[in-house]
């Protein structure tokens, strides 16, 4: 919460694919309970509407649901198109918090945040 309050993008790393979704959902609930869900909403970003429209083609319900709250997740079990979509959102700073599995791809995501 503190990093998001300071305007930073946050990436959370977890051990498994399943944990990416459950952790992102947990974080959303924590922001809601703290009354600070407004910090997550990316709808003030210029590319939000076009990103949301592009995501509507995805069959990934959890990703659609979490993106409207300003969160995303990324794991090897996702369709390549969804992973690419998430990577673009991170690079363009259209999500505030992203949950990522597998340390092996951490370097690629870290480069996007530079």
C-alpha positions, 0 to 999 in steps of 0.5 A: 500500500505504501509504495502505491501511495507514493505513485510506484508500480508494484510487482509481487512475485509468488511461487505458483501459477495459481497463487498469481490470481489468488494473491492479486484478488487478495491484494484487491480485497486489502485495498478495498478494506483499507478504503483505498481501492481508488489508488489502483484504478488506472482509468486516469491513464490515457490508454486505459480504454483501448487496453480494456477493449483489447482485453475483452477479446480474452477468455481469461475472466480473472484477468478481465476482472482484476484489470478493471481494479487496476491489477494484473497477473502473469504466469506461464499458464496463460495464453501467449496473447494474454501474457503479451497484453499484460507485459504491455500494460506493465510497460505502459504503466496502465496497471498499478500492481501486478502479481508474477509467478516464476522467477525465471521471467523476472528479468524480462518484467524488470526490464519493462519497469525501467 
